[in-house]
Amino acid sequence: MADVEAKKEIIKNAIRGIPDFPHKGILFWDVTTIMLNHQAFQYSIDLFAEQYKDKKIDVVAGRCKGNGSKHRGNAEAMLGWGR
């Protein structure tokens, strides 16, 4: 299995940069492209879950906009939150 830095590099390489969006001079980072790369998507969930695995969290409440809910849901399942 890849170490943390190798996982971060795979995630970083899976994120698409869109120059001049929405305005000239802005570089928009499109993180939805992570979901096109199974390994990067899994690593992003793994690294997120690793940060919270030893915390005493029973449930996560609130609303995640966009694609954050996909990561949250997978991390919740891995960590056993909300059961």
TIMI-2910 file (N, C-alpha, C, CB; in pm, 1 decimal, decimal comma, always signed):
<rs>
+----------+----------+----------+----------+----------+----------+----------+----------+----------+----------+----------+----------+------+
!      n_x !      n_y !      n_z !     ca_x !     ca_y !     ca_z !      c_x !      c_y !      c_z !     cb_x !     cb_y !     cb_z ! resn !
+----------+----------+----------+----------+----------+----------+----------+----------+----------+----------+----------+----------+------+
!    +85,3 !   -119,2 !     +0,0 !     +0,0 !     +0,0 !     +0,0 !    +88,9 !   +124,3 !     +0,0 !    -96,5 !     +0,5 !   +123,5 !  Met !
!    +44,6 !   +225,9 !    -65,7 !   +120,1 !   +350,3 !    -78,2 !   +126,6 !   +423,0 !    +56,2 !    +56,9 !   +441,3 !   -185,3 !  Ala !
!   +237,4 !   +493,5 !    +77,8 !   +246,4 !   +574,3 !   +199,2 !   +163,8 !   +702,1 !   +182,7 !   +394,3 !   +608,6 !   +231,4 !  Asp !
!   +152,5 !   +777,8 !   +287,8 !    +66,1 !   +896,5 !   +288,6 !   +105,7 !   +995,4 !   +180,0 !    +71,2 !   +965,0 !   +425,0 !  Val !
!   +234,0 !  +1022,4 !   +165,9 !   +278,4 !  +1120,4 !    +65,9 !   +248,7 !  +1070,8 !    -76,1 !   +429,7 !  +1149,0 !    +81,8 !  Glu !
!   +265,3 !   +943,3 !   -100,7 !   +234,6 !   +887,3 !   -233,0 !    +84,8 !   +897,2 !   -261,2 !   +281,3 !   +739,8 !   -242,3 !  Ala !
!     +1,8 !   +871,4 !   -159,4 !   -143,8 !   +884,0 !   -174,5 !   -181,6 !  +1029,0 !   -206,7 !   -216,5 !   +836,9 !    -45,3 !  Lys !
!   -121,2 !  +1123,2 !   -135,5 !   -150,5 !  +1264,8 !   -159,8 !   -112,2 !  +1305,1 !   -302,3 !    -76,0 !  +1353,1 !    -58,1 !  Lys !
!     -1,0 !  +1252,2 !   -351,5 !    +43,7 !  +1284,4 !   -487,1 !    -54,4 !  +1229,4 !   -590,8 !   +185,0 !  +1227,9 !   -512,1 !  Glu !
!   -105,2 !  +1109,2 !   -568,5 !   -204,2 !  +1050,3 !   -659,8 !   -331,4 !  +1134,0 !   -660,5 !   -236,4 !   +904,4 !   -619,3 !  Ile !
!   -374,6 !  +1178,4 !   -542,3 !   -493,5 !  +1264,3 !   -532,2 !   -468,2 !  +1396,4 !   -604,7 !   -530,7 !  +1290,5 !   -383,0 !  Ile !
!   -354,2 !  +1457,3 !   -576,6 !   -319,5 !  +1585,3 !   -639,4 !   -321,2 !  +1574,5 !   -791,6 !   -181,6 !  +1632,4 !   -591,8 !  Lys !
!   -266,4 !  +1466,7 !   -844,3 !   -261,0 !  +1448,0 !   -989,3 !   -397,6 !  +1419,8 !  -1051,5 !   -166,9 !  +1335,3 !  -1022,1 !  Asn !
!   -493,3 !  +1380,9 !   -968,9 !   -628,3 !  +1351,6 !  -1018,9 !   -716,6 !  +1476,3 !  -1024,2 !   -694,5 !  +1245,9 !   -931,3 !  Ala !
!   -670,1 !  +1586,0 !   -965,3 !   -748,2 !  +1709,8 !   -962,8 !   -714,9 !  +1792,7 !  -1086,7 !   -720,1 !  +1791,2 !   -832,7 !  Ile !
!   -819,8 !  +1835,9 !  -1155,3 !   -802,1 !  +1910,8 !  -1279,9 !   -802,0 !  +2060,5 !  -1252,6 !   -912,7 !  +1875,3 !  -1380,8 !  Arg !
!   -703,7 !  +2129,0 !  -1308,8 !   -698,6 !  +2274,4 !  -1302,1 !   -759,4 !  +2334,7 !  -1428,8 !   -553,0 !  +2323,1 !  -1283,1 !  Gly !
!   -850,2 !  +2428,6 !  -1411,9 !   -914,7 !  +2494,5 !  -1526,2 !   -875,2 !  +2642,1 !  -1522,3 !  -1072,6 !  +2476,9 !  -1522,6 !  Ile !
!   -783,6 !  +2682,4 !  -1612,7 !   -739,6 !  +2822,1 !  -1611,1 !   -848,9 !  +2917,6 !  -1659,7 !   -615,1 !  +2838,4 !  -1697,3 !  Pro !
!   -844,6 !  +3037,0 !  -1603,1 !   -935,2 !  +3145,9 !  -1642,7 !  -1082,4 !  +3113,0 !  -1621,2 !   -913,1 !  +3180,2 !  -1787,5 !  Asp !
!  -1111,3 !  +3035,4 !  -1517,1 !  -1250,6 !  +3005,8 !  -1483,8 !  -1273,2 !  +3037,5 !  -1337,5 !  -1286,1 !  +2857,4 !  -1514,4 !  Phe !
!  -1373,1 !  +3110,0 !  -1303,1 !  -1478,3 !  +3166,5 !  -1386,6 !  -1440,1 !  +3299,6 !  -1451,4 !  -1602,0 !  +3185,0 !  -1304,9 !  Pro !
!  -1321,4 !  +3352,2 !  -1414,7 !  -1276,4 !  +3480,3 !  -1471,3 !  -1129,5 !  +3468,8 !  -1510,3 !  -1297,4 !  +3597,4 !  -1369,6 !  His !
!  -1088,4 !  +3551,4 !  -1601,3 !   -948,8 !  +3554,4 !  -1643,7 !   -858,9 !  +3576,0 !  -1520,9 !   -925,7 !  +3666,5 !  -1750,0 !  Lys !
!   -753,8 !  +3497,1 !  -1513,9 !   -659,0 !  +3508,3 !  -1403,5 !   -688,5 !  +3415,9 !  -1286,4 !   -656,4 !  +3648,2 !  -1355,0 !  Gly !
!   -802,7 !  +3348,8 !  -1288,7 !   -840,5 !  +3254,6 !  -1181,7 !   -808,1 !  +3112,9 !  -1228,4 !   -993,6 !  +3267,8 !  -1144,7 !  Ile !
!   -749,2 !  +3033,1 !  -1140,5 !   -727,9 !  +2891,1 !  -1168,8 !   -823,0 !  +2812,6 !  -1079,5 !   -577,6 !  +2848,3 !  -1144,8 !  Leu !
!   -923,4 !  +2752,1 !  -1139,9 !  -1025,7 !  +2676,2 !  -1068,1 !   -981,5 !  +2531,4 !  -1057,5 !  -1163,6 !  +2686,5 !  -1138,9 !  Phe !
!   -980,4 !  +2477,9 !   -936,5 !   -943,8 !  +2338,8 !   -914,6 !  -1070,5 !  +2254,7 !   -905,6 !   -857,8 !  +2323,3 !   -786,4 !  Trp !
!  -1089,9 !  +2169,1 !  -1002,8 !  -1208,7 !  +2084,6 !  -1011,9 !  -1180,5 !  +1950,6 !   -944,4 !  -1251,2 !  +2063,9 !  -1160,4 !  Asp !
!  -1228,0 !  +1936,0 !   -820,9 !  -1201,0 !  +1813,3 !   -746,1 !  -1293,8 !  +1697,9 !   -784,6 !  -1213,3 !  +1840,6 !   -598,2 !  Val !
!  -1395,4 !  +1725,7 !   -865,4 !  -1485,7 !  +1616,5 !   -905,2 !  -1413,1 !  +1512,7 !   -989,3 !  -1605,7 !  +1671,7 !   -983,2 !  Thr !
!  -1301,0 !  +1550,4 !  -1049,4 !  -1226,7 !  +1454,5 !  -1131,2 !  -1162,4 !  +1345,0 !  -1045,8 !  -1119,3 !  +1527,0 !  -1212,2 !  Thr !
!  -1155,3 !  +1364,6 !   -915,2 !  -1105,9 !  +1258,9 !   -826,9 !  -1193,1 !  +1134,1 !   -841,7 !  -1104,0 !  +1307,0 !   -679,0 !  Ile !
!  -1322,0 !  +1155,4 !   -862,4 !  -1414,5 !  +1041,7 !   -871,4 !  -1396,9 !   +961,4 !  -1000,1 !  -1557,5 !  +1090,9 !   -861,9 !  Met !
!  -1323,1 !  +1014,8 !  -1095,4 !  -1295,3 !   +940,2 !  -1218,2 !  -1176,9 !   +845,5 !  -1201,7 !  -1268,5 !  +1036,5 !  -1333,0 !  Leu !
!  -1103,4 !   +863,0 !  -1094,0 !   -985,8 !   +782,0 !  -1066,3 !  -1013,8 !   +703,3 !   -938,2 !   -856,1 !   +870,7 !  -1052,7 !  Asn !
!  -1044,1 !   +575,4 !   -953,2 !  -1083,8 !   +493,7 !   -838,0 !   -980,6 !   +499,0 !   -725,6 !  -1105,1 !   +349,2 !   -881,2 !  His !
!   -853,3 !   +488,1 !   -761,1 !   -748,5 !   +487,4 !   -660,1 !   -742,2 !   +620,8 !   -585,5 !   -613,5 !   +456,7 !   -724,5 !  Gln !
!   -748,0 !   +731,9 !   -658,4 !   -744,6 !   +863,8 !   -595,3 !   -866,6 !   +883,9 !   -506,2 !   -737,7 !   +974,5 !   -701,9 !  Ala !
!   -983,4 !   +841,4 !   -552,7 !  -1105,6 !   +855,0 !   -473,1 !  -1094,7 !   +774,9 !   -343,6 !  -1228,4 !   +808,8 !   -554,2 !  Phe !
!  -1048,0 !   +650,1 !   -353,6 !  -1033,3 !   +566,3 !   -234,7 !   -930,8 !   +625,4 !   -138,3 !   -992,4 !   +424,0 !   -274,4 !  Gln !
!   -819,2 !   +673,6 !   -191,1 !   -717,0 !   +733,3 !   -105,4 !   -769,1 !   +858,1 !    -35,7 !   -592,6 !   +767,1 !   -186,9 !  Tyr !
!   -848,8 !   +938,4 !   -104,2 !   -902,7 !  +1059,0 !    -41,5 !   -994,1 !  +1022,3 !    +75,4 !   -979,4 !  +1144,0 !   -144,9 !  Ser !
!  -1071,3 !   +916,4 !    +59,8 !  -1156,6 !   +868,8 !   +169,0 !  -1071,3 !   +812,7 !   +281,9 !  -1255,3 !   +761,7 !   +118,3 !  Ile !
!   -970,9 !   +732,2 !   +246,4 !   -882,3 !   +673,6 !   +347,1 !   -814,1 !   +780,8 !   +431,9 !   -776,9 !   +586,0 !   +279,8 !  Asp !
!   -759,9 !   +883,1 !   +365,8 !   -689,0 !   +987,9 !   +438,5 !   -783,0 !  +1070,7 !   +525,4 !   -616,0 !  +1078,3 !   +341,2 !  Leu !
!   -903,5 !  +1095,1 !   +474,9 !  -1003,9 !  +1167,4 !   +554,7 !  -1040,0 !  +1085,4 !   +678,9 !  -1131,8 !  +1197,0 !   +469,7 !  Phe !
!  -1070,5 !   +958,0 !   +658,8 !  -1112,1 !   +871,9 !   +769,7 !  -1000,4 !   +855,7 !   +871,7 !  -1155,5 !   +734,9 !   +717,7 !  Ala !
!   -876,3 !   +847,4 !   +825,9 !   -761,7 !   +830,3 !   +915,2 !   -753,0 !   +943,0 !  +1018,1 !   -632,5 !   +823,7 !   +834,2 !  Glu !
!   -789,6 !  +1064,5 !   +978,2 !   -782,7 !  +1179,7 !  +1068,9 !   -878,4 !  +1166,5 !  +1187,5 !   -813,8 !  +1307,6 !   +992,6 !  Gln !
!   -986,0 !  +1093,0 !  +1169,0 !  -1093,3 !  +1089,0 !  +1269,2 !  -1114,4 !   +952,7 !  +1333,2 !  -1221,0 !  +1132,7 !  +1206,8 !  Tyr !
!  -1035,9 !   +852,9 !  +1295,7 !  -1062,7 !   +716,5 !  +1341,0 !  -1054,9 !   +699,1 !  +1492,0 !   -966,6 !   +622,8 !  +1276,1 !  Lys !
!   -971,5 !   +775,9 !  +1559,3 !   -956,6 !   +762,1 !  +1704,0 !  -1039,7 !   +862,1 !  +1784,1 !   -812,6 !   +777,3 !  +1740,8 !  Asp !
!  -1121,2 !   +939,0 !  +1715,1 !  -1207,2 !  +1036,3 !  +1782,1 !  -1335,7 !   +966,9 !  +1828,8 !  -1240,2 !  +1155,9 !  +1687,3 !  Lys !
!  -1395,7 !  +1020,5 !  +1928,9 !  -1520,8 !   +965,1 !  +1981,7 !  -1638,7 !  +1032,7 !  +1912,2 !  -1529,9 !   +984,1 !  +2136,7 !  Lys !
!  -1660,1 !   +999,3 !  +1786,0 !  -1767,3 !  +1059,2 !  +1706,9 !  -1875,4 !   +953,9 !  +1685,5 !  -1713,8 !  +1113,6 !  +1570,1 !  Ile !
!  -1998,7 !   +986,5 !  +1722,9 !  -2109,5 !   +893,5 !  +1707,6 !  -2186,0 !   +915,0 !  +1577,9 !  -2203,4 !   +906,1 !  +1824,5 !  Asp !
!  -2203,3 !  +1041,4 !  +1540,5 !  -2282,3 !  +1072,6 !  +1422,1 !  -2237,4 !  +1208,0 !  +1367,1 !  -2434,8 !  +1073,4 !  +1455,0 !  Val !
!  -2251,7 !  +1225,6 !  +1238,4 !  -2219,6 !  +1352,5 !  +1174,3 !  -2350,6 !  +1412,7 !  +1126,1 !  -2117,3 !  +1334,1 !  +1055,8 !  Val !
!  -2380,0 !  +1533,3 !  +1171,1 !  -2503,2 !  +1600,4 !  +1130,9 !  -2468,1 !  +1722,8 !  +1047,8 !  -2588,2 !  +1640,3 !  +1254,4 !  Ala !
!  -2553,8 !  +1754,9 !   +958,0 !  -2531,9 !  +1872,4 !   +874,9 !  -2543,6 !  +1837,1 !   +728,9 !  -2396,1 !  +1934,0 !   +903,0 !  Gly !
!  -2527,9 !  +1936,9 !   +649,1 !  -2543,7 !  +1918,7 !   +506,7 !  -2413,8 !  +1951,6 !   +435,5 !  -2657,8 !  +2004,9 !   +453,5 !  Arg !
!  -2370,0 !  +1861,1 !   +352,0 !  -2253,7 !  +1886,4 !   +267,3 !  -2303,8 !  +1916,6 !   +128,0 !  -2154,9 !  +1765,4 !   +266,6 !  Cys !
!  -2258,7 !  +2025,3 !    +73,8 !  -2297,3 !  +2059,4 !    -62,5 !  -2200,8 !  +1994,0 !   -160,3 !  -2299,9 !  +2212,8 !    -82,5 !  Lys !
!  -2248,0 !  +1977,0 !   -279,3 !  -2163,1 !  +1924,3 !   -385,5 !  -2124,5 !  +1780,2 !   -361,1 !  -2039,1 !  +2008,2 !   -399,5 !  Gly !
!  -2002,8 !  +1747,9 !   -393,7 !  -1958,0 !  +1609,8 !   -386,9 !  -1896,1 !  +1572,7 !   -254,0 !  -1860,7 !  +1583,7 !   -495,1 !  Asn !
!  -1892,0 !  +1665,9 !   -160,5 !  -1840,0 !  +1634,5 !    -28,5 !  -1919,3 !  +1526,6 !    +41,1 !  -1837,9 !  +1757,0 !    +55,9 !  Gly !
!  -2047,3 !  +1517,7 !    +10,5 !  -2131,4 !  +1417,2 !    +75,4 !  -2089,8 !  +1276,3 !    +37,5 !  -2277,2 !  +1439,1 !    +39,3 !  Ser !
!  -2034,8 !  +1257,6 !    -80,5 !  -1988,0 !  +1124,4 !   -120,7 !  -1871,5 !  +1080,8 !    -33,2 !  -1946,3 !  +1123,3 !   -269,5 !  Lys !
!  -1778,7 !  +1172,1 !     -6,0 !  -1666,6 !  +1140,1 !    +80,7 !  -1714,6 !  +1117,7 !   +223,4 !  -1561,7 !  +1251,5 !    +76,5 !  His !
!  -1802,2 !  +1206,0 !   +268,8 !  -1850,9 !  +1193,2 !   +406,5 !  -1921,4 !  +1060,4 !   +426,1 !  -1945,5 !  +1308,7 !   +441,7 !  Arg !
!  -2007,8 !  +1023,8 !   +333,8 !  -2082,5 !   +898,1 !   +346,6 !  -1991,3 !   +777,5 !   +349,5 !  -2181,1 !   +884,0 !   +232,9 !  Gly !
!  -1891,0 !   +774,8 !   +264,7 !  -1796,4 !   +663,6 !   +264,1 !  -1713,7 !   +660,2 !   +391,6 !  -1704,7 !   +672,9 !   +143,1 !  Asn !
!  -1670,7 !   +776,2 !   +438,0 !  -1593,4 !   +781,9 !   +561,5 !  -1679,3 !   +738,9 !   +680,2 !  -1537,9 !   +923,8 !   +584,0 !  Ala !
!  -1805,4 !   +781,5 !   +682,1 !  -1895,3 !   +740,6 !   +790,2 !  -1909,2 !   +589,3 !   +792,5 !  -2033,4 !   +806,8 !   +774,3 !  Glu !
!  -1922,9 !   +529,6 !   +676,8 !  -1937,2 !   +383,5 !   +670,2 !  -1810,2 !   +314,8 !   +719,5 !  -1969,3 !   +338,4 !   +525,9 !  Ala !
!  -1694,5 !   +365,2 !   +680,3 !  -1567,2 !   +305,5 !   +723,2 !  -1547,5 !   +314,7 !   +874,1 !  -1450,6 !   +373,6 !   +652,3 !  Met !
!  -1592,3 !   +425,7 !   +931,7 !  -1568,9 !   +451,2 !  +1073,2 !  -1683,6 !   +406,0 !  +1163,4 !  -1544,1 !   +596,9 !  +1094,0 !  Leu !
!  -1794,0 !   +363,2 !  +1103,7 !  -1905,5 !   +315,8 !  +1182,6 !  -1986,3 !   +425,7 !  +1248,2 !  -1856,4 !   +223,9 !  +1285,7 !  Gly !
!  -1980,3 !   +547,7 !  +1193,6 !  -2056,9 !   +658,3 !  +1249,9 !  -2203,0 !   +645,7 !  +1211,7 !  -2001,0 !   +793,1 !  +1202,8 !  Trp !
!  -2290,3 !   +687,9 !  +1300,8 !  -2433,2 !   +695,1 !  +1271,6 !  -2504,7 !   +561,9 !  +1281,9 !  -2453,5 !   +750,4 !  +1135,6 !  Gly !
!  -2440,5 !   +464,0 !  +1339,3 !  -2507,3 !   +332,8 !  +1354,0 !  -2572,7 !   +319,8 !  +1487,9 !  -2408,5 !   +218,8 !  +1334,9 !  Arg !
+----------+----------+----------+----------+----------+----------+----------+----------+----------+----------+----------+----------+------+
</rs>
